[in-house]
Amino acid sequence: MFRSLRARLLVTYLLVGGLVLAIVGVGLFVFLVRSPLAVRQTYQRLEGVADGIAGRSGRLLRELQPEMRQQALERLDREAHMRAILLGPGGELLADSRLDEGPPPADVLAGLSPQREKVRGEYRDEGGRRWLYVARAINSEFAIVLIAQRPTIRVLGVLRDEFVTPLLQAGAVALVASILLAWLVSRWVAAPLQGVARAARSVAAGDYSNRPAPGGPSEVESLALAFNEMVDRVQGTQQAHKDFVANVSHELKTPLTSIQGFAQAILDGAAADPEAQRHAAQVIYDESDRLRRLVEDLLDLARMDAGQVAFKREPVDIGALLRGVVEKMSLPAAEKDVKLLVDLPALPTLIGDGDRLAQVFTNLVDNAVKHTPEGGKVALRADVEGGWISIHVDDTGPGIPPEQLSRIFERFYQVDKARPGGLGRGAGLGLAISSEIVQAHGGRLVAQSKLGRGSRFTVQLPIICADDRTMVRGG
């Protein structure tokens, strides 16, 4: 029953309303028991009468005979409903409107004298009753003391007669307000959450079009935004997975078709002469070698994704490594009439896997040479700044369109999709593997390009890392 948010909010608001009413009731009860307002009013009434006597009747009280003073105080008692006592210059009792009740306690009378301008206090008589008193000096000769019983309130009767009905009415209003607030708040909070739940069920069923609209409190709105971002990533991952499967199938199909075709030609006798047989065998060998390299690249990527690649951690002379890559690529560059330039300052030693880093730079220089027309240039440069080594591979090729620049590190993605398959065309895995290797060394691989002016690939590697951990993926 109380599993839903609406029910819980309703119960919560009812409990809060009931608690508030209970606190108010207890506060009223305490206030009535202590009755501070009634006590203040009694003091004010006593002081008002005492001030009036001191101002208008003080001289008459001094001039009256003792019997007349007694009668005047008794008349005051009947009219004002308060006991009146007249004290002499030494504090002695001269007259008392209620002689039959006995005088106030001696310690109270001792503190009252005409020399004190105004005194007020409280005492308890022998019967346990509590009295409030006010004493007022009259021309430093007499002091008038007015006494009234401390007011008491029959709390239960007052609560029953005066507060039960208002409290019940307030409870009914609190109940209606709680239901209304629970409905409004639950709609504000629960509606976006229900939208997220519906969208989650749709995503589980394979429908990514149902997206929850952000709304409600900031936390719920953040949840909806995070859910939409997650769905975008899941959808992108699934699309990338589909593209990956399609690309793998395509890349495997092309060499397999060539192998099957030339093998069939040998079997059918179509390649009868030695030259034709040699050509067929060469094609089968080359395509099978291409398949081998493709499978090795795929295995490399799978191991890197799983964090199972055992990267070495040893000092690497990055300058000597780069010069070795240039020397290895000088022959292919010369065959294509591409000038290979090197501009390397003194570079510090890194901690990493030299073979894997050589694989990265060989791939980058090889791509630059392949995409640079005859008579063009490929330059390898480096600089050190802010704890990082930046190694740039520049070419003077046709460049990469801006809309494709952000996708060149995707697996199997190729800028020149119209280029025919065969030995001169890669599988589109080199940049993806290079990016993974660089990231494993704590660095990043960045591409920049302008159409018609060439491209630049920059590898940034940290010079020093805390505790020499330059690898984010270990073996």
C-alpha positions as CSV (number, residue, x, y, z in Angstrom):
1,M,0.0,0.0,0.0
2,F,2.8,2.4,0.9
3,R,5.2,1.4,-1.8
4,S,4.2,4.2,-4.2
5,L,5.6,7.6,-3.9
6,R,2.2,9.2,-3.7
7,A,1.1,7.1,-0.8
8,R,4.3,7.8,1.1
9,L,4.1,11.5,0.5
10,L,0.5,11.5,1.7
11,V,1.4,9.7,4.9
12,T,4.4,12.0,5.4
13,Y,2.3,15.1,5.1
14,L,-0.4,13.7,7.4
15,L,2.3,12.9,10.0
16,V,3.8,16.4,9.6
17,G,0.4,18.0,10.0
18,G,-0.5,15.9,13.0
19,L,2.9,16.6,14.6
20,V,2.5,20.3,14.1
21,L,-1.0,20.2,15.6
22,A,0.3,18.2,18.6
23,I,3.1,20.7,19.2
24,V,0.7,23.6,19.0
25,G,-1.7,21.8,21.4
26,V,1.1,21.1,23.9
27,G,2.3,24.7,23.6
28,L,-1.2,25.9,24.4
29,F,-1.5,23.5,27.3
30,V,1.8,24.7,28.8
31,F,0.8,28.4,28.2
32,L,-2.5,27.9,29.9
33,V,-1.0,26.0,32.8
34,R,1.6,28.7,33.4
35,S,-0.9,31.5,32.5
36,P,1.7,34.3,32.2
37,L,-0.7,36.6,30.5
38,A,-3.2,36.4,33.4
39,V,-0.4,36.9,35.9
40,R,0.7,40.0,34.1
41,Q,-2.8,41.4,33.9
42,T,-3.2,40.8,37.6
43,Y,0.0,42.7,38.4
44,Q,-1.0,45.5,36.1
45,R,-4.4,45.8,37.8
46,L,-2.8,45.9,41.3
47,E,-0.2,48.5,40.2
48,G,-2.9,50.6,38.7
49,V,-5.0,50.7,41.8
50,A,-1.8,51.3,44.0
51,D,-0.7,54.2,41.8
52,G,-4.2,55.7,42.1
53,I,-4.2,55.4,45.9
54,A,-0.8,56.9,46.1
55,G,-1.7,59.9,43.9
56,R,-5.3,60.7,45.0
57,S,-6.0,59.1,48.4
58,G,-2.6,59.1,50.1
59,R,-3.1,62.3,52.0
60,L,-6.6,61.2,53.1
61,L,-5.3,57.9,54.4
62,R,-2.7,59.8,56.5
63,E,-5.3,62.1,58.0
64,L,-8.0,59.5,58.7
65,Q,-8.5,57.9,62.1
66,P,-7.5,54.3,62.5
67,E,-11.1,53.1,62.4
68,M,-11.8,55.1,59.3
69,R,-8.7,53.8,57.6
70,Q,-9.9,50.2,58.3
71,Q,-13.3,51.0,56.8
72,A,-11.7,52.7,53.8
73,L,-9.5,49.6,53.1
74,E,-12.5,47.2,53.5
75,R,-14.5,49.3,51.0
76,L,-11.6,49.2,48.6
77,D,-11.5,45.4,49.0
78,R,-15.2,45.1,48.2
79,E,-15.0,47.3,45.1
80,A,-11.7,46.2,43.6
81,H,-11.7,42.6,44.9
82,M,-8.2,42.8,46.3
83,R,-6.9,42.7,49.9
84,A,-5.5,46.0,51.0
85,I,-2.9,46.5,53.8
86,L,-1.6,49.8,55.2
87,L,1.9,49.8,56.7
88,G,3.4,52.5,58.9
89,P,6.7,54.3,58.7
90,G,8.5,51.5,60.5
91,G,6.8,48.8,58.5
92,E,4.2,48.1,61.2
93,L,0.7,46.9,60.1
94,L,-1.8,49.8,60.6
95,A,-4.8,48.4,58.8
96,D,-5.9,45.3,56.9
97,S,-9.1,44.8,54.9
98,R,-9.0,41.0,55.7
99,L,-8.0,40.6,59.3
100,D,-9.6,37.2,59.5
101,E,-7.3,35.7,57.0
102,G,-4.1,36.4,58.9
103,P,-1.2,38.6,57.9
104,P,1.1,37.8,55.0
105,P,4.3,35.9,55.9
106,A,6.7,37.9,58.1
107,D,9.5,37.8,55.5
108,V,7.3,39.4,53.0
109,L,6.2,42.2,55.3
110,A,9.9,42.7,56.3
111,G,10.7,43.5,52.7
112,L,8.0,46.2,52.5
113,S,8.4,49.7,53.9
114,P,7.6,53.3,52.9
115,Q,11.2,53.8,52.0
116,R,10.9,51.5,48.9
117,E,9.1,53.2,46.0
118,K,7.5,50.1,44.5
119,V,7.7,46.4,45.2
120,R,5.9,43.4,43.7
121,G,6.1,39.7,44.3
122,E,4.4,36.4,45.1
123,Y,4.0,34.3,48.2
124,R,2.2,31.1,49.3
125,D,0.0,31.0,52.4
126,E,-0.3,28.2,54.9
127,G,-3.2,26.7,52.9
128,G,-1.0,26.4,49.8
129,R,-2.7,29.2,47.9
130,R,-0.5,31.5,45.9
131,W,-0.9,35.3,46.1
132,L,0.4,38.2,44.0
133,Y,1.2,41.5,45.8
134,V,2.2,45.0,44.9
135,A,3.5,47.6,47.5
136,R,3.5,51.3,46.8
137,A,5.1,54.0,49.1
138,I,2.9,57.0,50.0
139,N,5.1,60.1,50.8
140,S,7.7,58.1,52.7
141,E,5.3,57.7,55.6
142,F,3.0,54.9,54.7
143,A,3.0,52.0,52.2
144,I,-0.1,50.5,50.7
145,V,0.0,46.8,49.9
146,L,-2.5,45.3,47.5
147,I,-2.9,41.5,47.3
148,A,-4.8,39.3,44.9
149,Q,-4.9,35.6,44.5
150,R,-2.8,34.2,41.6
151,P,-5.2,33.4,38.7
152,T,-5.8,29.8,37.9
153,I,-7.3,28.3,34.8
154,R,-9.1,25.0,34.6
155,V,-7.1,23.8,31.7
156,L,-9.1,20.7,30.7
157,G,-12.3,22.8,30.8
158,V,-10.8,25.5,28.7
159,L,-9.4,23.0,26.2
160,R,-12.7,21.3,26.0
161,D,-14.8,24.4,25.6
162,E,-12.5,26.7,23.7
163,F,-9.9,24.6,21.7
164,V,-11.3,21.2,20.8
165,T,-13.4,22.6,18.0
166,P,-10.6,24.8,16.5
167,L,-8.2,22.0,16.8
168,L,-10.5,19.6,15.0
169,Q,-11.1,22.2,12.3
170,A,-7.4,22.7,11.9
171,G,-6.9,19.0,11.7
172,A,-9.5,18.7,8.9
173,V,-7.8,21.6,7.0
174,A,-4.4,20.0,7.5
175,L,-5.8,16.7,6.1
176,V,-7.1,18.3,3.0
177,A,-3.9,20.4,2.6
178,S,-1.8,17.2,3.0
179,I,-3.7,15.4,0.4
180,L,-3.5,18.3,-2.0
181,L,0.2,18.9,-1.4
182,A,1.0,15.2,-1.6
183,W,-0.8,15.0,-5.0
184,L,1.0,18.2,-6.3
185,V,4.5,17.2,-5.0
186,S,4.1,13.6,-6.2
187,R,3.0,14.8,-9.6
188,W,6.0,17.1,-9.7
189,V,8.5,14.4,-8.6
190,A,6.9,11.2,-9.7
191,A,5.8,12.1,-13.2
192,P,9.5,12.7,-14.4
193,L,10.5,9.5,-12.6
194,Q,7.7,7.5,-14.3
195,G,8.9,9.0,-17.6
196,V,12.4,7.7,-17.0
197,A,11.0,4.3,-16.1
198,R,8.9,4.2,-19.3
199,A,12.0,5.2,-21.3
200,A,14.1,2.5,-19.6
201,R,11.5,-0.2,-20.5
202,S,11.5,1.1,-24.1
203,V,15.3,1.0,-24.3
204,A,15.3,-2.5,-22.9
205,A,12.9,-3.5,-25.7
206,G,15.2,-1.9,-28.3
207,D,13.3,1.3,-28.9
208,Y,15.6,4.3,-28.4
209,S,13.1,7.0,-29.6
210,N,11.3,7.3,-26.2
211,R,13.3,9.9,-24.2
212,P,12.2,11.3,-20.8
213,A,11.7,15.1,-20.8
214,P,13.8,16.7,-18.1
215,G,11.6,18.2,-15.4
216,G,10.7,18.2,-11.7
217,P,13.3,18.9,-8.9
218,S,16.9,19.5,-10.0
219,E,17.9,16.0,-8.8
220,V,15.2,14.3,-10.9
221,E,16.0,16.6,-13.9
222,S,19.7,15.6,-13.6
223,L,18.6,11.9,-13.6
224,A,16.6,12.4,-16.8
225,L,19.6,14.2,-18.5
226,A,22.0,11.5,-17.4
227,F,19.6,8.8,-18.6
228,N,19.3,10.5,-22.0
229,E,23.1,10.8,-22.2
230,M,23.4,7.1,-21.3
231,V,20.9,6.2,-24.0
232,D,22.9,8.2,-26.6
233,R,26.1,6.4,-25.6
234,V,24.4,3.0,-25.6
235,Q,22.9,3.7,-29.0
236,G,26.2,4.9,-30.3
237,T,28.0,1.9,-28.9
238,Q,25.4,-0.4,-30.6
239,Q,25.8,1.4,-33.9
240,A,29.5,1.2,-33.6
241,H,29.2,-2.5,-32.9
242,K,27.0,-3.0,-35.9
243,D,29.5,-1.0,-38.1
244,F,32.3,-3.0,-36.6
245,V,30.7,-6.3,-37.5
246,A,29.9,-5.0,-41.0
247,N,33.4,-3.7,-41.6
248,V,35.0,-6.9,-40.3
249,S,32.8,-8.9,-42.6
250,H,33.7,-6.7,-45.6
251,E,37.4,-6.7,-44.8
252,L,37.4,-10.4,-44.5
253,K,35.3,-11.0,-47.6
254,T,37.6,-9.1,-50.0
255,P,40.8,-11.2,-49.5
256,L,38.8,-14.4,-49.1
257,T,37.1,-13.8,-52.4
258,S,40.5,-13.2,-54.1
259,I,41.9,-16.4,-52.4
260,Q,39.0,-18.5,-53.4
261,G,38.9,-17.1,-57.0
262,F,42.6,-17.7,-57.7
263,A,42.5,-21.1,-56.0
264,Q,39.6,-22.1,-58.2
265,A,41.5,-20.9,-61.2
266,I,44.4,-23.2,-60.4
267,L,42.0,-26.1,-59.7
268,D,40.0,-25.6,-62.9
269,G,43.2,-25.3,-65.0
270,A,42.5,-21.8,-66.0
271,A,46.1,-20.9,-64.8
272,A,47.8,-23.5,-66.9
273,D,51.1,-21.9,-67.7
274,P,53.8,-21.4,-65.0
275,E,53.5,-17.6,-65.1
276,A,49.7,-17.6,-64.4
277,Q,50.2,-20.2,-61.7
278,R,52.9,-18.1,-60.1
279,H,50.7,-15.0,-60.2
280,A,47.8,-16.8,-58.7
281,A,50.0,-18.2,-55.9
282,Q,51.4,-14.8,-55.3
283,V,47.9,-13.3,-55.0
284,I,46.8,-16.1,-52.6
285,Y,50.0,-15.5,-50.5
286,D,49.5,-11.8,-50.4
287,E,45.8,-11.9,-49.5
288,S,46.4,-14.6,-46.8
289,D,49.1,-12.4,-45.4
290,R,46.7,-9.5,-45.4
291,L,44.2,-11.7,-43.5
292,R,46.8,-12.6,-41.0
293,R,47.7,-9.0,-40.3
294,L,44.0,-8.1,-40.1
295,V,43.4,-10.9,-37.5
296,E,46.5,-9.8,-35.5
297,D,45.2,-6.2,-35.5
298,L,41.8,-7.4,-34.3
299,L,43.4,-9.5,-31.6
300,D,45.5,-6.6,-30.5
301,L,42.5,-4.3,-30.2
302,A,40.5,-7.0,-28.3
303,R,43.4,-7.5,-25.8
304,M,43.8,-3.7,-25.4
305,D,40.1,-3.3,-24.7
306,A,40.3,-6.1,-22.1
307,G,43.5,-4.6,-20.5
308,Q,45.4,-7.8,-21.3
309,V,48.3,-6.3,-23.3
310,A,51.6,-6.6,-21.5
311,F,53.2,-3.3,-22.1
312,K,56.9,-3.1,-21.2
313,R,58.1,-0.5,-18.7
314,E,61.6,0.4,-19.6
315,P,63.6,3.5,-20.5
316,V,63.1,4.5,-24.1
317,D,65.4,6.8,-26.1
318,I,62.6,8.5,-28.0
319,G,65.0,10.4,-30.2
320,A,66.8,7.3,-31.4
321,L,63.4,5.5,-31.8
322,L,62.1,8.3,-34.1
323,R,65.3,8.4,-36.2
324,G,65.0,4.6,-36.6
325,V,61.5,5.0,-37.9
326,V,62.5,7.6,-40.4
327,E,65.4,5.4,-41.6
328,K,63.0,2.5,-42.1
329,M,60.5,4.6,-44.0
330,S,63.1,6.4,-46.2
331,L,63.0,3.7,-48.9
332,P,59.2,3.7,-49.4
333,A,59.3,7.5,-49.4
334,A,62.0,7.6,-52.0
335,E,60.2,5.2,-54.2
336,K,57.2,7.5,-54.2
337,D,59.4,10.6,-54.6
338,V,58.3,12.0,-51.2
339,K,60.8,14.0,-49.3
340,L,61.2,12.9,-45.7
341,L,62.3,15.7,-43.3
342,V,63.4,15.4,-39.7
343,D,63.7,18.1,-37.1
344,L,64.3,16.6,-33.7
345,P,65.9,18.5,-30.7
346,A,67.4,16.7,-27.8
347,L,64.6,14.7,-26.3
348,P,64.5,13.2,-22.7
349,T,64.2,9.5,-22.0
350,L,60.7,8.1,-21.5
351,I,59.5,5.1,-19.6
352,G,57.4,2.9,-21.9
353,D,57.2,0.1,-24.5
354,G,59.6,1.0,-27.3
355,D,58.3,-1.6,-29.7
356,R,54.7,-0.4,-29.3
357,L,55.8,3.3,-29.7
358,A,57.7,2.4,-32.8
359,Q,54.6,0.8,-34.2
360,V,52.7,4.0,-33.6
361,F,55.2,6.3,-35.4
362,T,55.8,3.8,-38.2
363,N,52.0,3.8,-38.8
364,L,51.7,7.6,-38.8
365,V,54.7,8.1,-41.1
366,D,53.6,5.3,-43.4
367,N,50.1,6.9,-43.7
368,A,51.6,10.3,-44.3
369,V,53.8,8.9,-47.1
370,K,50.8,7.1,-48.7
371,H,48.6,10.1,-48.7
372,T,51.2,12.6,-49.9
373,P,51.4,13.0,-53.7
374,E,54.7,12.7,-55.6
375,G,57.0,15.6,-55.0
376,G,55.4,16.2,-51.6
377,K,56.9,16.4,-48.2
378,V,56.5,14.5,-44.9
379,A,58.1,16.1,-41.8
380,L,58.8,14.7,-38.4
381,R,59.2,17.3,-35.7
382,A,59.2,17.3,-31.9
383,D,59.1,19.9,-29.0
384,V,59.1,19.7,-25.2
385,E,56.9,21.9,-23.1
386,G,55.2,21.7,-19.7
387,G,56.3,18.1,-18.9
388,W,55.1,16.8,-22.3
389,I,56.8,15.7,-25.5
390,S,54.8,16.6,-28.6
391,I,55.8,14.7,-31.7
392,H,54.3,15.9,-35.0
393,V,53.9,14.1,-38.3
394,D,53.1,16.6,-41.0
395,D,52.3,15.9,-44.7
396,T,51.4,17.9,-47.7
397,G,48.6,15.6,-48.8
398,P,45.0,16.5,-49.8
399,G,43.9,16.8,-46.2
400,I,40.9,15.4,-44.3
401,P,37.4,16.9,-44.6
402,P,36.3,18.5,-41.3
403,E,33.2,16.3,-41.0
404,Q,35.4,13.2,-41.1
405,L,38.3,14.4,-38.9
406,S,36.6,13.4,-35.6
407,R,36.0,9.8,-36.9
408,I,39.4,8.9,-38.2
409,F,40.3,7.1,-35.0
410,E,37.3,4.8,-35.3
411,R,37.9,1.2,-36.1
412,F,37.7,0.4,-39.9
413,Y,36.9,4.0,-40.7
414,Q,38.5,5.2,-43.9
415,V,38.4,8.7,-45.3
416,D,38.8,7.5,-48.9
417,K,35.9,5.0,-49.1
418,A,36.0,5.1,-52.9
419,R,39.5,3.8,-53.0
420,P,39.5,0.2,-54.4
421,G,40.4,-2.7,-52.2
422,G,43.5,-4.6,-52.4
423,L,47.1,-4.6,-51.2
424,G,47.3,-0.8,-51.4
425,R,44.4,-0.2,-49.1
426,G,44.5,-0.8,-45.3
427,A,41.8,-2.1,-43.1
428,G,41.3,1.1,-41.2
429,L,42.7,-0.3,-37.9
430,G,46.1,1.4,-37.8
431,L,45.0,4.7,-36.3
432,A,42.7,3.0,-33.8
433,I,45.5,0.8,-32.6
434,S,47.9,3.7,-32.4
435,S,45.4,5.7,-30.4
436,E,45.0,2.9,-27.9
437,I,48.8,2.5,-27.5
438,V,49.3,6.2,-26.9
439,Q,46.5,6.3,-24.3
440,A,48.1,3.3,-22.6
441,H,51.2,5.4,-22.2
442,G,49.2,8.2,-20.5
443,G,49.3,10.4,-23.7
444,R,46.9,11.4,-26.5
445,L,46.9,11.3,-30.2
446,V,45.4,14.4,-31.9
447,A,44.7,15.1,-35.6
448,Q,44.5,18.4,-37.4
449,S,43.9,19.0,-41.1
450,K,43.1,21.6,-43.7
451,L,41.8,20.6,-47.1
452,G,44.4,21.1,-49.8
453,R,47.1,21.9,-47.3
454,G,47.8,18.6,-45.6
455,S,47.4,17.0,-42.2
456,R,49.2,16.9,-38.9
457,F,49.1,14.0,-36.4
458,T,50.5,14.9,-33.0
459,V,51.5,12.3,-30.3
460,Q,51.7,13.9,-26.8
461,L,53.5,11.8,-24.2
462,P,54.2,12.7,-20.5
463,I,57.9,13.1,-19.6
464,I,57.5,12.2,-15.9
465,C,54.5,10.7,-14.1
466,A,54.1,10.1,-10.4
467,D,55.9,6.9,-9.4
468,D,56.9,6.5,-13.1
469,R,53.5,5.1,-14.0
470,T,53.3,6.1,-17.6
471,M,50.9,3.2,-18.4
472,V,47.3,3.3,-17.6
473,R,46.9,-0.4,-18.7
474,G,49.1,-3.1,-17.5
475,G,49.6,-6.6,-18.4
